[in-house]
């Protein structure tokens, strides 16, 4: 039921919604539906996320390779085109990432994304296409690539115009905050003209050290437990992430003054004079490149009957370094109010260690098949609190909430802060609150 503060009723009982500044929701890494089709006129179908034959479809359609001439990562199948649906004013792509009947019936919340925030805003009087919009994008690409930046500019302008010339309130999640920061740095004048408030949730402003370092070396398990049998495997994810500019852009910032510098540690086997021992090697963000190169030197996949080499990509690293410079130059216009929510009370990987003193690594390439051990700090399970707080902006408020990275999107406390910052409220109603997670780390 809607609260009386959200709308009032005319004599014919039709709701007349109070004025609302438009809201634009922006997703993060893995937070948008991706569709594939055969060029030029093939039928579009969902490949991220689709639980049925997920691993196979992922390999066939989403495995990609970076093109240094264009800056884009492109499907290995040159006849496949990847796009993001813009249905429901952009909200469909970031709502439930697998909107199949089965998922909705069992409410498999692992693939629920902005769903609860969308529901809350609609109940508070926001109208899709007039005051509520979403922006999903191809999260494999760089956060500063022209197609994504231009698409965001178009979406912001559309929200402004549809609402009758009212400035836009942006709510971003995770890597979506880096996209907004890139946009702000590149188009400060546009940001100043069209944006009123920006609420960043769980953004890895200085990177997500343990999560990203390990993702590049061993992959990512999006879903744990029984559901993982229907989903994309860790190794399959790994082959995608090695060629994703967006992942390189979330490596720990080597220029940031970390309370404790993130490290990659490796117990290496040492053979000398017939004696075998173990030595611990440590790599900081500044000197970890050599480790990535050596560990991924022989990385490859079989595709279309051919072997495709996927080593650590120095061309992407160079591009990502340029992105980090753009991020560092972002300045918030005085007309825009900035708010930040960061997750706390969850063990969050900072350092990652491979091998052990009793069972050392023989060759660097073995790391990619090793179960890592983590050193944890406080955070949301993916992004350290330290990184999420280090936005460099003059914030109206920064608030820590006990919750997991993706769980923050359905947390009652987070929803309450959003309502307060947007200047709305509603009667308390049941919303799911994800205070725990069944995986090591969520997508970012």
Secondary structure, 3 states (H helix, E strand, C coil): CCCCCCEEECCCCCEEECCCCCEEEECCCCCCCEEEEECCCCCCEEEECCCCCHHHHHHHHHCEEEECCCCEEEECCCCEEEECCCHHHHCHHHCECCCCHHHHHHCCHHHECCHHHHHHHHHCCCCECCCEEEECCCCCCCCCCHHHHHHHHHHHHHHHHHCCCCCEEEEEECCHHHHHHHHHHHCHHHHHHHEEEEEEECCCCCCCHHHHHHHHHHCCCCCCHHHHHHCCCHHHHHHHHCCCHHHHCCCCCCCCCCCCCCEEEEEEEEEECCEEEEEEEEEECCCCHHHHHHHCCCCEEEECCEEEECCCCHHHHHHHHHHHHHHHCCCCCCCCEEEEEEEECEEEEEEEEECCCCCCECCHHHHHHCCCEEEEEEEECCCEHHHHHCCCCCCCEEEEEECCCCHHHHCHHHHHHHHHHHCCCCCCCCCCCCCCCCCCCCCC
